[in-house]
Each structure stands twice: as C-alpha cells, then as structure tokens.
Amino acid sequence: MPLPGACLNIMEARHKQKGYGSISTLKVRYLDDINCWFLASIGALTFQNHIFEQVVPLDQKSRELLCIFHFRFWRFGRWWTSKLMPMNKLHAMMDFTGGVHMCVQLAGKSNTLMGCVLPNGLVQGHAYTVTGVKELISQGKLVKLIRLWNPWGKGEWVGDWSDRSPMWDIVSSQDRQMCLSVADDGEFWMAFEDFCKFYTDLDICGLKPDFIDGKSSAQWKTSVYEGRWVAGTTAGGCINNRDTFWTNPQYRIKVVGENSETNGEKNILVSLMQKPDKRNRRLVQNLHIGFAVYLYKTQSGKFPAMFFNTHLPVARSDKYMNAREVIEFLMLKPGEYLIVPSTFKPNETASFILTIHSREETCCYFMVSVFSYQETFFLTDVSKTGTLSLSELRNLYVCILYVHVCICMYTIHICCVLVYISAVSVNLVKIC
C-alpha cells in the first residue's frame, strides 16, 4: 500500500496541465437525496475531460427540452447506458471510470457523530474532493499544500492555510495570487500534514495503476477474466479446506523479463471483484473473498489437492474481506504462477471478475479446467453416496452452463433431460 505522499507527484502533474483549474467553476445544486460521496466523485470527474465525456455523452441537445439525460456507468467490466443512479461511497469513482481503485488509510477512526461540524470547519463523516496540490516556500521552508472542495458548496477549513489564514502573508505575492481565493465556495487549502491528521481515508481511482508508485510514464496492460464459484463443484473455500481448495477456479500467468527481479519493483496488480446474483443492491450481502498465488514448474492440467498440500503461496491477498473488491500489488519474479481466487467458506455460489494489471511484458493466460469423468463425479457427489441427488445434479448442470467446464461424458442436453426426469420422479439418478 503506497504512502499518501506517493500520490503527490501525479496530482501535481495533473494540476499543472492545461484546463485543470479550480473546481469552483462547477455549478452543483446539492439535493437531499444525492449524497456527498456521489457529488465528490462528480467533482473529481470534471478534472478529466475525456473521462467526463465518456460518462456524460455530449450529444444530448435533443433531450434538453424534456429534461431527460443519459449517462454511462462502468459496471462489472462493461459500460452501461442508464439514468442517474445512486452509488456506494466506495464504488462511485470506479463505477464512473472503470479504473483501478485504492483506499489509503490516513488516520484512526473517530467516535464523533457523523454529520456534525467540527470547530476546525470540517464535517465529520463527510466526503471532500481533492482538487489540487501545491508546493511553495514559506520563511525559507518547503510547504506542501493540498486543495479540497466541499460538495455542499459552503463550509470550509478554518485552520492554517485556510482562506483567511495569516500564513498567506508570509509567502510570495505570486503564490498568494495564484492560490488564494477568499470566498465561501467550499474550496480551501490546508497543509498536507493536517490533511493526514484530520481525514481517515483517501480514495484514489486511476485508469491504470501508475498512481501507486508515482510513475506516470509506466506502461501497463490489463487482462480480465470472468468466473464463478458454484457450490458443490467449484466453490472449495480457502486453503483451510484442504480437501476442496483445489476445486476453485485456477488461473495461470507467466512473468517474463528481468526488470522486476533486478529493480525489486512491484509489477503485478491483482484485483478480485465479486458479482452479486441479486440485482437489488440493498439485498446484496458480500461474501468474504480473497486469492492466493503459487509458483510452479511446468505442469499441465488442473492442479490437484496434493499440490496445495506441498506448496506454500508466494503471495496472497492481505485477508479475506466481505468487500466488493480486494486488490493486492505484488512483485513477482520471472516464472510461472497459479492464481486461485476463492471465498472464505466452501460451497458459496457467486460470480467474480479477476483482473490482472501487469507493468512489464507479462504474459497472462487462462488455464482451462479439463475434468475427467471420475473427477466430475467426485466433485458433484458431495454426499459421497455414489449417487447424485436432484440438488447435486443441478449443481452439475450449473457447473457446465456457467463455468464452461469441459466434460465429455455430460452434455447440457443430457443434464437437462436428467434434471427433468429427477423432477418428475423423486428417485435418485444413478451414475454408472
């Protein structure tokens, strides 16, 4: 996880680019039914014109009279055309841009009631937009400042480097003229040290992971894979479940090149995002998800349980979290690796998206799981009775339908017939 200061170079470069000015020109009417997290994300979006136009298509003049506007949102790997919709505070920037999201912990959590205004002018539990950074000289010392915007359009920081702070009297007139704007518009400056002290989290979202190490010139490429954990077949749980962990989906990546090993730089960013089956977000309960990375030598086919009993992971997600997404920035030396995404508990059904961002010429490819007849029966026969019940047979059908497992003995049509027969008669289906 990068230190907050690692992001300053990227933000400073963006601040100097043409057209990246004050957010005070953005006219936003704050409504009670639109939360501050949403507006803070919109504020950040206005600093990236090409991304803003991706979210808000420009050619909508014919709809202005009807007050109907369309927006595009990134949702689980795809762009969707939709009306304006509410977003979770941690997901708004990602749903706007489809970029890489990371949260930096700045300070400890406060027990102060959310929504109350503190004596320093800040609002507890409120979201602000970072709109710029600046380094200037004050009394011979370098001072790092950060500029923030309150989506409410009013209510500002009243400490050092605020609009009416005497600190501005001891800087050059050029810096004062460039930065200072005495107006109750919700935008203000503060020292970077105070920013880290009074704010708990910094949510960062970029189209590529270059913001992590402060190198905007780094070249990245992205590989995205969709998969699914199916109870009874491909939902083996975490490594604590030694007998079933190997049944989880498995992905291979090959790292080539010597730069990562010689420089010691992190070169792979792995993101695991779960996709809820329920469309109503209020009914969604995230599972605890995570992943493990194993180094292996040349081997074909699906890795069996014995492999995981004799090999330790070389990297893994920090912990299993009941979050929509878990990410980990890794340094992998040249070699072949196996990535195993899983839920913490076995037999939990859910879809997921595995995204791999690679810094160098890293070859990533998906390992297609090919099951033999005996392996298929073993995985599906959870009760170990030698027969498949109706529920176990349905799991087999779902496995073929959604996981795209290659099973030569069972076609989708055969499974449909067997499920229909089992539904008519309560008898068990014998597998011979």
C-alpha positions in Angstrom: 0.0 0.0 0.0 1.6 3.3 -1.0 2.1 6.2 1.4 -0.2 9.2 0.8 2.8 11.2 -0.3 3.4 8.9 -3.2 0.4 10.4 -4.9 1.5 14.0 -4.7 3.7 13.8 -7.8 0.9 12.5 -10.0 -1.6 15.1 -8.6 1.0 17.9 -9.1 1.4 16.9 -12.7 -2.3 16.9 -13.3 -2.7 20.2 -11.6 -0.2 21.8 -14.0 -1.9 20.5 -17.1 -3.9 22.9 -19.3 -7.6 23.2 -18.3 -7.1 21.7 -14.8 -8.2 24.7 -12.7 -10.4 25.4 -9.7 -13.5 23.3 -9.2 -15.3 26.4 -8.1 -16.5 26.9 -11.7 -18.5 23.8 -11.3 -22.1 24.6 -10.5 -23.7 21.9 -8.5 -27.0 22.1 -6.6 -26.9 19.9 -3.6 -30.1 17.9 -3.2 -31.1 16.0 -0.1 -31.5 12.7 -2.0 -28.0 12.9 -3.6 -25.2 12.1 -1.1 -22.0 13.9 -0.7 -20.0 10.8 -1.9 -21.7 11.0 -5.2 -21.1 14.7 -5.7 -17.5 14.5 -4.5 -16.9 11.9 -7.3 -18.5 14.1 -9.8 -16.2 16.9 -8.7 -13.2 14.8 -9.3 -14.5 13.7 -12.6 -14.6 17.2 -14.0 -10.8 17.4 -13.9 -10.6 14.6 -16.5 -12.5 15.9 -19.6 -12.1 12.7 -21.7 -13.4 10.6 -18.8 -16.3 13.0 -18.1 -17.4 12.8 -21.8 -17.3 9.0 -21.5 -19.7 9.2 -18.6 -21.9 12.1 -19.9 -22.3 11.8 -23.7 -22.1 15.3 -25.2 -24.7 14.9 -28.0 -27.9 15.2 -25.9 -29.2 18.5 -27.1 -32.4 17.0 -28.4 -33.3 15.8 -24.9 -32.8 19.1 -23.1 -36.4 20.2 -23.5 -37.6 17.0 -22.0 -35.0 17.2 -19.2 -34.0 13.6 -20.0 -30.3 12.8 -19.9 -28.4 9.6 -20.3 -25.2 8.5 -18.5 -22.8 5.7 -19.0 -21.5 3.8 -16.0 -18.9 1.1 -15.7 -20.4 -2.0 -14.0 -18.5 -5.2 -13.6 -16.3 -4.9 -16.6 -18.8 -3.3 -19.0 -20.1 0.2 -19.8 -23.9 0.6 -19.3 -26.2 3.3 -20.5 -28.5 4.4 -17.7 -30.3 7.1 -15.9 -28.5 8.7 -12.9 -28.4 6.1 -10.2 -27.2 6.2 -6.5 -23.8 4.7 -5.7 -22.0 3.4 -2.8 -19.5 5.8 -1.3 -16.5 3.5 -2.0 -17.7 2.5 -5.5 -18.7 5.8 -7.1 -15.4 6.6 -8.7 -15.0 3.0 -10.0 -18.5 3.0 -11.4 -17.8 6.3 -13.1 -14.5 5.4 -14.7 -13.9 1.6 -14.6 -10.4 2.4 -13.2 -8.2 1.0 -10.5 -9.5 1.9 -7.1 -7.5 2.0 -3.9 -8.1 3.3 -0.4 -5.3 4.8 1.7 -5.8 4.8 5.5 -4.8 8.3 6.7 -5.8 8.4 10.4 -7.6 6.4 13.0 -11.4 6.3 13.1 -13.1 8.9 15.2 -16.1 8.3 17.5 -17.5 11.7 16.7 -21.1 11.7 15.4 -21.3 11.6 11.6 -22.5 14.8 10.0 -21.5 17.2 12.8 -19.3 20.3 12.0 -16.1 20.3 14.0 -14.5 23.5 15.4 -12.0 23.5 12.6 -14.7 23.8 10.0 -14.6 20.2 8.7 -17.6 17.9 8.7 -17.2 14.6 10.4 -18.1 11.6 8.1 -18.3 13.9 5.1 -16.7 13.4 1.6 -14.5 16.0 0.0 -12.8 16.1 -3.4 -9.1 16.6 -3.8 -8.8 19.3 -6.5 -5.1 20.1 -6.5 -1.7 20.2 -4.7 1.0 22.9 -4.4 4.5 23.2 -3.1 5.6 26.7 -2.0 8.3 28.4 0.1 7.3 29.9 3.4 10.0 31.5 5.6 12.7 29.5 3.7 10.9 26.2 4.3 9.1 24.0 1.7 5.4 23.6 2.5 3.2 21.0 0.8 -0.4 22.1 0.5 -3.5 20.2 -0.7 -6.7 21.8 -2.1 -10.1 20.3 -1.2 -13.7 21.0 -2.2 -16.8 20.6 -0.1 -19.6 19.3 -2.3 -22.1 21.3 -0.3 -20.6 24.4 -1.8 -20.0 26.0 1.6 -18.3 25.2 4.9 -14.5 25.3 4.8 -11.4 24.5 6.9 -10.5 27.4 9.2 -7.0 26.3 10.3 -3.6 27.0 8.8 -3.6 27.9 5.1 -7.4 28.4 5.0 -8.8 31.4 3.1 -8.3 33.9 5.9 -5.2 32.3 7.5 -2.3 34.7 8.3 0.0 32.0 6.8 -0.7 33.5 3.3 1.0 36.8 4.5 4.4 35.1 4.6 4.6 33.7 1.1 5.4 35.4 -2.2 2.8 37.6 -3.8 2.9 35.4 -6.8 2.0 32.3 -4.9 -0.7 34.2 -2.9 -2.3 35.5 -6.1 -2.2 32.1 -7.8 -3.6 30.1 -4.9 -5.6 32.2 -2.6 -9.3 32.9 -3.2 -11.2 34.3 -0.3 -14.8 33.1 -0.9 -17.2 30.8 0.9 -17.4 28.5 -2.1 -16.5 25.3 -0.4 -12.9 25.1 -1.7 -9.9 25.6 0.5 -6.2 24.8 1.1 -4.7 23.1 4.0 -1.3 21.7 5.0 -0.7 18.1 3.9 0.2 17.2 7.5 -3.2 18.4 8.7 -4.9 16.6 5.8 -3.4 13.3 7.0 -4.3 14.1 10.6 -8.0 15.0 10.2 -9.0 12.7 7.3 -9.4 9.0 7.8 -9.4 7.7 4.2 -8.2 8.8 0.8 -9.9 7.0 -2.1 -7.9 7.1 -5.3 -9.1 5.9 -8.7 -7.0 5.8 -11.9 -7.4 4.3 -15.3 -4.2 2.5 -14.8 -2.1 1.7 -11.6 0.6 4.3 -12.3 -0.5 6.4 -9.3 0.6 3.7 -6.9 4.3 4.3 -7.2 4.2 7.9 -8.6 5.4 7.0 -12.1 3.0 8.3 -14.7 5.2 7.1 -17.5 4.9 3.4 -16.7 3.3 1.2 -19.3 0.6 -1.2 -18.1 -1.6 -3.7 -19.8 -4.7 -5.4 -18.4 -6.2 -8.9 -18.6 -9.8 -9.6 -17.4 -11.3 -13.0 -16.7 -14.8 -13.8 -15.6 -15.5 -16.9 -13.4 -17.9 -18.4 -11.0 -17.8 -20.3 -7.7 -20.5 -23.0 -7.8 -21.5 -24.8 -4.5 -20.6 -28.4 -4.7 -18.3 -28.1 -7.7 -16.0 -25.1 -7.9 -16.5 -23.4 -4.6 -13.8 -25.0 -2.5 -13.3 -22.3 0.1 -10.0 -21.0 1.4 -6.8 -23.1 1.9 -8.1 -24.2 5.4 -10.3 -26.6 3.4 -7.5 -28.8 2.3 -9.8 -31.4 0.6 -11.7 -28.9 -1.6 -9.5 -25.9 -2.1 -8.1 -27.3 -5.3 -11.6 -27.3 -6.9 -11.6 -23.5 -7.0 -11.1 -21.9 -10.4 -7.4 -21.7 -11.3 -5.6 -19.1 -13.5 -2.1 -19.2 -14.8 0.2 -16.2 -15.5 3.7 -16.2 -16.9 6.1 -13.4 -15.9 8.9 -12.8 -18.3 11.7 -10.2 -18.2 14.4 -9.4 -15.7 13.5 -5.8 -14.7 11.1 -6.9 -11.9 13.8 -9.0 -10.3 16.7 -6.6 -10.5 14.8 -3.5 -9.5 12.6 -5.1 -6.9 9.6 -3.1 -8.1 6.1 -4.4 -7.8 5.0 -5.4 -11.3 1.6 -7.1 -10.9 -1.7 -5.7 -9.6 -4.3 -8.4 -8.9 -8.0 -7.4 -8.4 -10.7 -9.8 -7.4 -14.3 -8.5 -7.6 -17.4 -10.4 -6.8 -20.6 -10.1 -8.8 -23.8 -10.5 -6.8 -26.6 -12.5 -8.3 -29.2 -10.2 -6.9 -30.0 -7.0 -8.8 -31.3 -5.1 -5.8 -28.2 -3.7 -4.2 -29.9 -3.4 -0.8 -30.3 -7.2 -0.7 -26.7 -7.9 -1.6 -24.5 -9.5 1.1 -20.9 -9.6 0.1 -19.0 -12.9 0.6 -15.6 -12.9 2.2 -13.2 -13.3 -0.8 -9.5 -13.5 -1.4 -6.9 -15.2 -3.5 -3.5 -17.0 -3.3 -0.6 -17.1 -5.7 1.6 -20.1 -6.1 4.9 -20.6 -8.0 5.1 -23.8 -10.0 7.2 -25.6 -12.5 6.0 -27.0 -15.8 2.7 -28.8 -15.2 -0.4 -29.4 -17.3 -4.0 -29.9 -16.3 -5.7 -28.9 -13.2 -3.6 -28.7 -10.1 -4.7 -31.4 -7.6 -5.1 -31.2 -3.8 -1.6 -32.7 -3.4 0.0 -29.7 -5.0 -1.5 -27.3 -2.4 -0.6 -29.6 0.4 3.0 -29.5 -0.5 3.4 -25.9 -1.8 3.0 -22.6 0.1 1.7 -19.5 -1.6 4.3 -16.9 -2.6 1.8 -14.1 -2.3 -1.8 -13.7 -1.3 -4.4 -11.1 -0.6 -3.9 -9.4 2.8 -7.0 -11.1 4.2 -10.4 -12.3 3.2 -12.8 -9.4 3.2 -16.6 -9.1 2.7 -16.0 -6.3 0.2 -17.0 -6.0 -3.4 -13.3 -5.9 -4.4 -10.0 -6.9 -2.9 -6.7 -5.9 -4.6 -3.0 -6.6 -4.0 0.1 -5.1 -5.5 2.7 -7.8 -6.0 6.3 -8.2 -7.0 6.6 -11.5 -8.9 10.0 -12.6 -10.3 10.1 -14.2 -13.7 8.4 -17.6 -13.7 5.0 -19.3 -14.0 2.4 -18.7 -11.3 -1.0 -20.0 -10.4 -3.7 -17.7 -9.0 -6.5 -19.3 -7.1 -9.5 -17.0 -6.2 -11.8 -18.3 -3.6 -14.4 -17.5 -1.0 -13.5 -18.0 2.7 -16.2 -20.6 3.3 -16.7 -23.5 0.9 -19.9 -24.1 -1.1 -20.8 -20.4 -1.5 -22.0 -19.6 -5.0 -21.1 -16.3 -6.7 -19.7 -14.9 -9.9 -16.4 -12.9 -9.9 -14.1 -10.9 -12.2 -10.3 -11.4 -11.9 -8.3 -8.5 -13.3 -4.6 -8.6 -13.7 -2.6 -5.4 -14.4 1.0 -6.1 -15.5 3.7 -3.5 -15.6 6.1 -5.3 -18.0 5.8 -7.7 -20.9 4.0 -10.1 -18.6 2.2 -12.9 -20.5 -1.1 -13.8 -18.8 -3.4 -16.6 -19.9 -6.3 -18.6 -18.6 -6.0 -22.2 -17.6 -9.0 -24.1 -19.0 -10.0 -26.7 -16.4 -10.5 -30.1 -18.0 -12.2 -32.7 -15.7 -12.1 -36.4 -16.2 -15.2 -38.5 -15.7 -14.1 -39.6 -12.3 -13.2 -36.1 -11.1 -16.5 -34.7 -12.3 -18.4 -37.4 -10.3 -16.3 -36.9 -7.2 -16.9 -33.1 -7.2 -20.6 -33.4 -7.8 -21.3 -36.3 -5.4 -20.9 -34.2 -2.2 -22.7 -36.7 -0.1 -20.2 -39.4 -1.2 -23.1 -41.9 -1.7 -22.2 -43.0 -5.2 -25.4 -41.4 -6.5 -26.4 -37.9 -7.4 -29.4 -36.4 -5.8 -31.5 -33.8 -7.6 -29.7 -30.9 -6.0 -26.3 -32.4 -6.8 -27.4 -33.0 -10.4 -28.5 -29.4 -10.7 -25.0 -28.3 -9.4 -23.5 -30.3 -12.2 -25.7 -28.6 -14.8 -24.9 -25.1 -13.4 -21.2 -26.0 -13.5 -21.4 -26.9 -17.2 -23.6 -23.9 -18.0 -21.7 -21.1 -16.2 -18.2 -22.3 -15.6 -17.7 -23.7 -19.1 -16.1 -26.9 -17.7 -15.2 -29.4 -20.5 -17.0 -32.6 -19.5 -17.1 -35.1 -22.4 -19.4 -37.5 -20.6 -22.2 -35.0 -19.9 -23.7 -32.6 -22.4 -26.0 -29.7 -21.4 -28.9 -31.6 -23.2 -28.3 -34.7 -21.2 -28.2 -32.8 -17.9 -31.5 -31.1 -18.9 -33.1 -34.4 -19.5 -31.8 -35.9 -16.3 -33.0 -32.9 -14.2 -36.4 -33.2 -15.8 -36.6 -36.9 -15.1 -35.5 -36.3 -11.5 -38.1 -33.6 -11.1 -40.8 -35.9 -12.2 -39.7 -38.9 -10.1 -38.1 -38.4 -6.7 -35.7 -41.3 -7.3 -32.0 -40.7 -7.3 -30.1 -40.7 -10.5 -27.5 -43.5 -10.5 -24.1 -42.7 -12.1 -22.6 -45.8 -13.6 
